[in-house]
């Protein structure tokens, strides 16, 4: 499992060398945010596509942002670094590959998401709800879905949610969540460490009674978090694009057993919103 690459292809190559990756033997699970802010987003996508089934990649908020910019739904951010993808002769193939990626995976006893899981969801529901978004992205009207993707409301899950409100909550939880309260209300403004939780809020993996507690969950998205301090919540975004490391975790034979490996990024960007 590999944390947020965000267009840092050179460190990714060094990490794969460090772990002795063999596409005939191993499977890589990327936890989303494959592109953007780093210098080589196009190279990252080309590398992963060439690996075929040996590279399984989740969608993160930056990957969805790329799709939205490509469709004119969002304006490019001044710090975006996806022009190489958008101007590539293979643009349509690259974008199509991205929108076919899953929103959540389970493998080797681990549940994998980009950002977080709401406390009311168990593993089966998380995967089922992720599948609803995947069908919307892969369907005939995926551009319409992107037009309704953005916004912070509703800010909590309700089984009776329908339509775009339902899909928006799922996407926000899986790709943007850091903090929520005991009732599952999501907070999106705070991007600092767990110690900076707003009053009444806590990291999503600390919510009492969380239904995925006890199931190992691996996630990225939170470069300021560090380690979670829990055996069942493995944080793998170590801020490569901001001058940190690109981190991988090899799944062990026993549930929850991992071996961490990391390489330092030498292509750091100025700190900014993840």
ZAFIZA-962694 format. One record per residue (C-alpha): residue number from 1; z, x, y. Coordinates in nm, 3 decimals, padded with zeros to 5 digits, always signed. Layout:
<pts>
pt tike = NUM; zz = Z; xx = X; yy = Y .
...
</pts>
This chain:
<pts>
pt tike = 1; zz = +00.000; xx = +00.000; yy = +00.000 .
pt tike = 2; zz = -00.100; xx = +00.137; yy = +00.341 .
pt tike = 3; zz = +00.022; xx = +00.032; yy = +00.684 .
pt tike = 4; zz = -00.176; xx = -00.036; yy = +01.002 .
pt tike = 5; zz = -00.476; xx = +00.198; yy = +01.026 .
pt tike = 6; zz = -00.610; xx = +00.059; yy = +01.356 .
pt tike = 7; zz = -00.926; xx = +00.265; yy = +01.361 .
pt tike = 8; zz = -00.762; xx = +00.600; yy = +01.274 .
pt tike = 9; zz = -01.014; xx = +00.712; yy = +01.014 .
pt tike = 10; zz = -00.940; xx = +01.085; yy = +01.019 .
pt tike = 11; zz = -00.569; xx = +01.039; yy = +00.936 .
pt tike = 12; zz = -00.670; xx = +00.785; yy = +00.672 .
pt tike = 13; zz = -00.891; xx = +01.045; yy = +00.506 .
pt tike = 14; zz = -00.605; xx = +01.295; yy = +00.507 .
pt tike = 15; zz = -00.366; xx = +01.034; yy = +00.366 .
pt tike = 16; zz = -00.602; xx = +00.954; yy = +00.081 .
pt tike = 17; zz = -00.625; xx = +01.325; yy = +00.003 .
pt tike = 18; zz = -00.245; xx = +01.353; yy = +00.016 .
pt tike = 19; zz = -00.192; xx = +01.075; yy = -00.234 .
pt tike = 20; zz = -00.473; xx = +01.200; yy = -00.459 .
pt tike = 21; zz = -00.657; xx = +00.869; yy = -00.438 .
pt tike = 22; zz = -00.918; xx = +00.806; yy = -00.705 .
pt tike = 23; zz = -01.127; xx = +00.487; yy = -00.670 .
pt tike = 24; zz = -01.184; xx = +00.482; yy = -01.046 .
pt tike = 25; zz = -00.809; xx = +00.481; yy = -01.114 .
pt tike = 26; zz = -00.625; xx = +00.347; yy = -00.809 .
pt tike = 27; zz = -00.625; xx = +00.042; yy = -00.587 .
pt tike = 28; zz = -00.545; xx = +00.059; yy = -00.217 .
pt tike = 29; zz = -00.381; xx = -00.239; yy = -00.048 .
pt tike = 30; zz = -00.420; xx = -00.229; yy = +00.332 .
pt tike = 31; zz = -00.170; xx = -00.447; yy = +00.515 .
pt tike = 32; zz = -00.396; xx = -00.553; yy = +00.801 .
pt tike = 33; zz = -00.496; xx = -00.426; yy = +01.146 .
pt tike = 34; zz = -00.773; xx = -00.215; yy = +01.004 .
pt tike = 35; zz = -00.939; xx = -00.180; yy = +01.344 .
pt tike = 36; zz = -00.884; xx = -00.147; yy = +01.718 .
pt tike = 37; zz = -00.702; xx = +00.088; yy = +01.956 .
pt tike = 38; zz = -00.786; xx = +00.392; yy = +01.743 .
pt tike = 39; zz = -01.104; xx = +00.598; yy = +01.792 .
pt tike = 40; zz = -01.301; xx = +00.520; yy = +01.474 .
pt tike = 41; zz = -01.285; xx = +00.153; yy = +01.384 .
pt tike = 42; zz = -01.644; xx = +00.150; yy = +01.258 .
pt tike = 43; zz = -01.578; xx = +00.445; yy = +01.028 .
pt tike = 44; zz = -01.269; xx = +00.276; yy = +00.883 .
pt tike = 45; zz = -01.465; xx = -00.039; yy = +00.796 .
pt tike = 46; zz = -01.752; xx = +00.159; yy = +00.647 .
pt tike = 47; zz = -01.507; xx = +00.361; yy = +00.436 .
pt tike = 48; zz = -01.329; xx = +00.054; yy = +00.303 .
pt tike = 49; zz = -01.646; xx = -00.138; yy = +00.233 .
pt tike = 50; zz = -01.785; xx = +00.156; yy = +00.036 .
pt tike = 51; zz = -01.475; xx = +00.157; yy = -00.186 .
pt tike = 52; zz = -01.550; xx = -00.195; yy = -00.314 .
pt tike = 53; zz = -01.274; xx = -00.352; yy = -00.520 .
pt tike = 54; zz = -01.068; xx = -00.031; yy = -00.504 .
pt tike = 55; zz = -00.972; xx = -00.125; yy = -00.146 .
pt tike = 56; zz = -00.805; xx = -00.462; yy = -00.093 .
pt tike = 57; zz = -00.743; xx = -00.536; yy = +00.274 .
pt tike = 58; zz = -00.546; xx = -00.807; yy = +00.449 .
pt tike = 59; zz = -00.632; xx = -00.947; yy = +00.790 .
pt tike = 60; zz = -00.412; xx = -00.860; yy = +01.085 .
pt tike = 61; zz = -00.408; xx = -00.986; yy = +01.442 .
pt tike = 62; zz = -00.643; xx = -00.708; yy = +01.560 .
pt tike = 63; zz = -00.896; xx = -00.790; yy = +01.289 .
pt tike = 64; zz = -00.894; xx = -01.156; yy = +01.392 .
pt tike = 65; zz = -00.925; xx = -01.042; yy = +01.755 .
pt tike = 66; zz = -01.243; xx = -00.854; yy = +01.663 .
pt tike = 67; zz = -01.392; xx = -01.170; yy = +01.513 .
pt tike = 68; zz = -01.294; xx = -01.371; yy = +01.821 .
pt tike = 69; zz = -01.445; xx = -01.116; yy = +02.061 .
pt tike = 70; zz = -01.763; xx = -01.099; yy = +01.854 .
pt tike = 71; zz = -01.800; xx = -01.478; yy = +01.881 .
pt tike = 72; zz = -01.721; xx = -01.491; yy = +02.253 .
pt tike = 73; zz = -01.396; xx = -01.676; yy = +02.193 .
pt tike = 74; zz = -01.183; xx = -01.395; yy = +02.343 .
pt tike = 75; zz = -01.264; xx = -01.151; yy = +02.619 .
pt tike = 76; zz = -01.240; xx = -00.784; yy = +02.520 .
pt tike = 77; zz = -00.915; xx = -00.613; yy = +02.618 .
pt tike = 78; zz = -00.948; xx = -00.299; yy = +02.828 .
pt tike = 79; zz = -00.788; xx = -00.098; yy = +02.543 .
pt tike = 80; zz = -01.014; xx = -00.236; yy = +02.269 .
pt tike = 81; zz = -01.210; xx = +00.021; yy = +02.069 .
pt tike = 82; zz = -01.442; xx = -00.200; yy = +01.866 .
pt tike = 83; zz = -01.769; xx = -00.145; yy = +02.054 .
pt tike = 84; zz = -01.902; xx = +00.069; yy = +01.771 .
pt tike = 85; zz = -01.871; xx = -00.227; yy = +01.535 .
pt tike = 86; zz = -02.018; xx = -00.477; yy = +01.779 .
pt tike = 87; zz = -02.319; xx = -00.254; yy = +01.855 .
pt tike = 88; zz = -02.379; xx = -00.144; yy = +01.496 .
pt tike = 89; zz = -02.706; xx = -00.242; yy = +01.324 .
pt tike = 90; zz = -02.474; xx = -00.358; yy = +01.045 .
pt tike = 91; zz = -02.268; xx = -00.574; yy = +01.279 .
pt tike = 92; zz = -02.317; xx = -00.900; yy = +01.089 .
pt tike = 93; zz = -02.242; xx = -00.744; yy = +00.751 .
pt tike = 94; zz = -01.927; xx = -00.581; yy = +00.891 .
pt tike = 95; zz = -01.800; xx = -00.902; yy = +01.051 .
pt tike = 96; zz = -01.880; xx = -01.101; yy = +00.739 .
pt tike = 97; zz = -01.683; xx = -00.854; yy = +00.528 .
pt tike = 98; zz = -01.383; xx = -00.891; yy = +00.759 .
pt tike = 99; zz = -01.377; xx = -01.268; yy = +00.751 .
pt tike = 100; zz = -01.385; xx = -01.264; yy = +00.370 .
pt tike = 101; zz = -01.055; xx = -01.070; yy = +00.356 .
pt tike = 102; zz = -00.735; xx = -01.246; yy = +00.242 .
pt tike = 103; zz = -00.436; xx = -01.335; yy = +00.460 .
pt tike = 104; zz = -00.178; xx = -01.256; yy = +00.189 .
pt tike = 105; zz = -00.177; xx = -01.093; yy = -00.153 .
pt tike = 106; zz = +00.056; xx = -01.055; yy = -00.448 .
pt tike = 107; zz = +00.021; xx = -00.753; yy = -00.674 .
pt tike = 108; zz = +00.253; xx = -00.531; yy = -00.874 .
pt tike = 109; zz = +00.541; xx = -00.771; yy = -00.809 .
pt tike = 110; zz = +00.497; xx = -00.740; yy = -00.429 .
pt tike = 111; zz = +00.407; xx = -01.006; yy = -00.176 .
pt tike = 112; zz = +00.193; xx = -00.845; yy = +00.094 .
pt tike = 113; zz = +00.137; xx = -00.984; yy = +00.444 .
pt tike = 114; zz = +00.047; xx = -00.830; yy = +00.777 .
pt tike = 115; zz = +00.345; xx = -00.948; yy = +00.982 .
pt tike = 116; zz = +00.595; xx = -01.185; yy = +00.825 .
pt tike = 117; zz = +00.685; xx = -01.491; yy = +00.621 .
pt tike = 118; zz = +00.865; xx = -01.793; yy = +00.759 .
pt tike = 119; zz = +01.205; xx = -01.859; yy = +00.598 .
pt tike = 120; zz = +01.102; xx = -02.202; yy = +00.467 .
pt tike = 121; zz = +00.816; xx = -02.060; yy = +00.261 .
pt tike = 122; zz = +00.852; xx = -01.935; yy = -00.094 .
pt tike = 123; zz = +00.597; xx = -01.698; yy = -00.248 .
pt tike = 124; zz = +00.374; xx = -01.970; yy = -00.392 .
pt tike = 125; zz = +00.366; xx = -02.164; yy = -00.065 .
pt tike = 126; zz = +00.293; xx = -01.848; yy = +00.134 .
pt tike = 127; zz = -00.007; xx = -01.769; yy = -00.083 .
pt tike = 128; zz = -00.122; xx = -02.132; yy = -00.077 .
pt tike = 129; zz = -00.102; xx = -02.154; yy = +00.302 .
pt tike = 130; zz = -00.279; xx = -01.821; yy = +00.337 .
pt tike = 131; zz = -00.553; xx = -01.970; yy = +00.125 .
pt tike = 132; zz = -00.596; xx = -02.257; yy = +00.373 .
pt tike = 133; zz = -00.672; xx = -02.008; yy = +00.649 .
pt tike = 134; zz = -00.900; xx = -01.806; yy = +00.423 .
pt tike = 135; zz = -01.106; xx = -02.116; yy = +00.348 .
pt tike = 136; zz = -01.134; xx = -02.193; yy = +00.720 .
pt tike = 137; zz = -01.253; xx = -01.840; yy = +00.797 .
pt tike = 138; zz = -01.505; xx = -01.837; yy = +00.514 .
pt tike = 139; zz = -01.632; xx = -02.189; yy = +00.573 .
pt tike = 140; zz = -01.935; xx = -02.324; yy = +00.754 .
pt tike = 141; zz = -01.740; xx = -02.399; yy = +01.073 .
pt tike = 142; zz = -01.543; xx = -02.075; yy = +01.101 .
pt tike = 143; zz = -01.647; xx = -02.023; yy = +01.463 .
pt tike = 144; zz = -01.486; xx = -02.357; yy = +01.555 .
pt tike = 145; zz = -01.167; xx = -02.249; yy = +01.382 .
pt tike = 146; zz = -01.157; xx = -01.933; yy = +01.597 .
pt tike = 147; zz = -01.183; xx = -02.145; yy = +01.912 .
pt tike = 148; zz = -00.856; xx = -02.317; yy = +01.818 .
pt tike = 149; zz = -00.679; xx = -02.012; yy = +01.676 .
pt tike = 150; zz = -00.485; xx = -01.887; yy = +01.977 .
pt tike = 151; zz = -00.159; xx = -02.015; yy = +02.123 .
pt tike = 152; zz = +00.215; xx = -02.009; yy = +02.055 .
pt tike = 153; zz = +00.256; xx = -02.378; yy = +01.977 .
pt tike = 154; zz = +00.368; xx = -02.522; yy = +01.747 .
pt tike = 155; zz = +00.631; xx = -02.250; yy = +01.719 .
pt tike = 156; zz = +00.777; xx = -02.361; yy = +01.384 .
pt tike = 157; zz = +00.660; xx = -02.482; yy = +01.047 .
pt tike = 158; zz = +00.653; xx = -02.848; yy = +00.946 .
pt tike = 159; zz = +00.503; xx = -02.961; yy = +00.616 .
pt tike = 160; zz = +00.345; xx = -03.255; yy = +00.800 .
pt tike = 161; zz = +00.141; xx = -03.038; yy = +01.034 .
pt tike = 162; zz = -00.231; xx = -03.101; yy = +01.011 .
pt tike = 163; zz = -00.556; xx = -02.959; yy = +01.140 .
pt tike = 164; zz = -00.568; xx = -02.668; yy = +01.381 .
pt tike = 165; zz = -00.196; xx = -02.690; yy = +01.462 .
pt tike = 166; zz = -00.119; xx = -02.629; yy = +01.096 .
pt tike = 167; zz = -00.360; xx = -02.336; yy = +01.069 .
pt tike = 168; zz = -00.234; xx = -02.182; yy = +01.394 .
pt tike = 169; zz = +00.127; xx = -02.175; yy = +01.272 .
pt tike = 170; zz = +00.019; xx = -02.012; yy = +00.946 .
pt tike = 171; zz = -00.185; xx = -01.746; yy = +01.125 .
pt tike = 172; zz = +00.091; xx = -01.676; yy = +01.378 .
pt tike = 173; zz = +00.349; xx = -01.628; yy = +01.103 .
pt tike = 174; zz = +00.131; xx = -01.408; yy = +00.882 .
pt tike = 175; zz = -00.017; xx = -01.191; yy = +01.160 .
pt tike = 176; zz = +00.223; xx = -01.198; yy = +01.460 .
pt tike = 177; zz = +00.578; xx = -01.274; yy = +01.343 .
pt tike = 178; zz = +00.864; xx = -01.036; yy = +01.416 .
pt tike = 179; zz = +01.158; xx = -01.251; yy = +01.522 .
pt tike = 180; zz = +01.257; xx = -01.608; yy = +01.444 .
pt tike = 181; zz = +01.581; xx = -01.806; yy = +01.446 .
pt tike = 182; zz = +01.769; xx = -01.967; yy = +01.160 .
pt tike = 183; zz = +01.553; xx = -02.280; yy = +01.196 .
pt tike = 184; zz = +01.231; xx = -02.082; yy = +01.168 .
pt tike = 185; zz = +01.135; xx = -02.102; yy = +01.537 .
pt tike = 186; zz = +00.911; xx = -01.803; yy = +01.611 .
pt tike = 187; zz = +00.948; xx = -01.574; yy = +01.913 .
pt tike = 188; zz = +00.644; xx = -01.372; yy = +02.017 .
pt tike = 189; zz = +00.739; xx = -01.193; yy = +02.339 .
pt tike = 190; zz = +00.967; xx = -00.922; yy = +02.200 .
pt tike = 191; zz = +00.790; xx = -00.621; yy = +02.048 .
pt tike = 192; zz = +01.077; xx = -00.372; yy = +02.038 .
pt tike = 193; zz = +01.302; xx = -00.275; yy = +01.748 .
pt tike = 194; zz = +01.524; xx = -00.510; yy = +01.550 .
pt tike = 195; zz = +01.813; xx = -00.419; yy = +01.782 .
pt tike = 196; zz = +01.627; xx = -00.589; yy = +02.068 .
pt tike = 197; zz = +01.634; xx = -00.935; yy = +01.909 .
pt tike = 198; zz = +01.667; xx = -01.208; yy = +02.175 .
pt tike = 199; zz = +01.987; xx = -01.416; yy = +02.163 .
pt tike = 200; zz = +01.980; xx = -01.651; yy = +01.866 .
pt tike = 201; zz = +01.688; xx = -01.470; yy = +01.701 .
pt tike = 202; zz = +01.670; xx = -01.211; yy = +01.425 .
pt tike = 203; zz = +01.406; xx = -01.024; yy = +01.227 .
pt tike = 204; zz = +01.230; xx = -01.273; yy = +01.001 .
pt tike = 205; zz = +01.350; xx = -01.090; yy = +00.688 .
pt tike = 206; zz = +01.716; xx = -01.126; yy = +00.795 .
pt tike = 207; zz = +01.719; xx = -01.507; yy = +00.821 .
pt tike = 208; zz = +01.991; xx = -01.647; yy = +00.591 .
pt tike = 209; zz = +01.849; xx = -01.851; yy = +00.306 .
pt tike = 210; zz = +01.496; xx = -01.711; yy = +00.339 .
pt tike = 211; zz = +01.312; xx = -01.844; yy = +00.036 .
pt tike = 212; zz = +01.129; xx = -01.517; yy = -00.031 .
pt tike = 213; zz = +01.457; xx = -01.321; yy = -00.038 .
pt tike = 214; zz = +01.470; xx = -01.120; yy = -00.359 .
pt tike = 215; zz = +01.092; xx = -01.095; yy = -00.383 .
pt tike = 216; zz = +00.975; xx = -00.758; yy = -00.249 .
pt tike = 217; zz = +00.764; xx = -00.816; yy = +00.064 .
pt tike = 218; zz = +00.553; xx = -00.540; yy = +00.219 .
pt tike = 219; zz = +00.431; xx = -00.580; yy = +00.576 .
pt tike = 220; zz = +00.294; xx = -00.391; yy = +00.876 .
pt tike = 221; zz = +00.254; xx = -00.498; yy = +01.241 .
pt tike = 222; zz = +00.595; xx = -00.376; yy = +01.365 .
pt tike = 223; zz = +00.554; xx = -00.012; yy = +01.464 .
pt tike = 224; zz = +00.887; xx = -00.003; yy = +01.653 .
pt tike = 225; zz = +01.092; xx = -00.131; yy = +01.359 .
pt tike = 226; zz = +01.135; xx = +00.180; yy = +01.148 .
pt tike = 227; zz = +01.278; xx = +00.096; yy = +00.806 .
pt tike = 228; zz = +01.412; xx = -00.254; yy = +00.744 .
pt tike = 229; zz = +01.726; xx = -00.144; yy = +00.560 .
pt tike = 230; zz = +01.648; xx = -00.387; yy = +00.279 .
pt tike = 231; zz = +01.513; xx = -00.335; yy = -00.071 .
pt tike = 232; zz = +01.308; xx = -00.655; yy = -00.048 .
pt tike = 233; zz = +01.138; xx = -00.587; yy = +00.289 .
pt tike = 234; zz = +00.918; xx = -00.278; yy = +00.314 .
pt tike = 235; zz = +00.786; xx = -00.201; yy = +00.665 .
pt tike = 236; zz = +00.479; xx = +00.023; yy = +00.658 .
pt tike = 237; zz = +00.349; xx = +00.028; yy = +01.017 .
pt tike = 238; zz = +00.472; xx = +00.368; yy = +01.132 .
pt tike = 239; zz = +00.271; xx = +00.369; yy = +01.455 .
pt tike = 240; zz = -00.013; xx = +00.603; yy = +01.368 .
pt tike = 241; zz = -00.225; xx = +00.492; yy = +01.662 .
pt tike = 242; zz = +00.070; xx = +00.549; yy = +01.899 .
pt tike = 243; zz = +00.135; xx = +00.905; yy = +01.784 .
pt tike = 244; zz = +00.341; xx = +00.829; yy = +01.475 .
pt tike = 245; zz = +00.237; xx = +00.850; yy = +01.111 .
pt tike = 246; zz = +00.008; xx = +00.665; yy = +00.877 .
pt tike = 247; zz = +00.220; xx = +00.568; yy = +00.579 .
pt tike = 248; zz = +00.147; xx = +00.471; yy = +00.221 .
pt tike = 249; zz = +00.386; xx = +00.346; yy = -00.046 .
pt tike = 250; zz = +00.300; xx = +00.383; yy = -00.413 .
pt tike = 251; zz = +00.426; xx = +00.093; yy = -00.623 .
pt tike = 252; zz = +00.653; xx = +00.206; yy = -00.905 .
pt tike = 253; zz = +00.690; xx = +00.070; yy = -01.256 .
pt tike = 254; zz = +01.004; xx = -00.128; yy = -01.167 .
pt tike = 255; zz = +00.992; xx = -00.416; yy = -00.914 .
pt tike = 256; zz = +01.072; xx = -00.288; yy = -00.567 .
pt tike = 257; zz = +01.033; xx = +00.079; yy = -00.663 .
pt tike = 258; zz = +00.816; xx = +00.274; yy = -00.420 .
pt tike = 259; zz = +00.728; xx = +00.630; yy = -00.329 .
pt tike = 260; zz = +00.649; xx = +00.685; yy = +00.041 .
pt tike = 261; zz = +00.389; xx = +00.932; yy = +00.164 .
pt tike = 262; zz = +00.275; xx = +00.986; yy = +00.524 .
pt tike = 263; zz = +00.052; xx = +01.197; yy = +00.745 .
pt tike = 264; zz = +00.092; xx = +01.256; yy = +01.116 .
pt tike = 265; zz = -00.172; xx = +01.105; yy = +01.343 .
pt tike = 266; zz = -00.331; xx = +01.348; yy = +01.588 .
pt tike = 267; zz = -00.538; xx = +01.085; yy = +01.771 .
pt tike = 268; zz = -00.258; xx = +00.908; yy = +01.955 .
pt tike = 269; zz = -00.331; xx = +00.649; yy = +02.219 .
pt tike = 270; zz = -00.105; xx = +00.557; yy = +02.507 .
pt tike = 271; zz = +00.173; xx = +00.318; yy = +02.400 .
pt tike = 272; zz = +00.082; xx = -00.047; yy = +02.439 .
pt tike = 273; zz = +00.118; xx = -00.392; yy = +02.290 .
pt tike = 274; zz = +00.052; xx = -00.395; yy = +01.916 .
</pts>
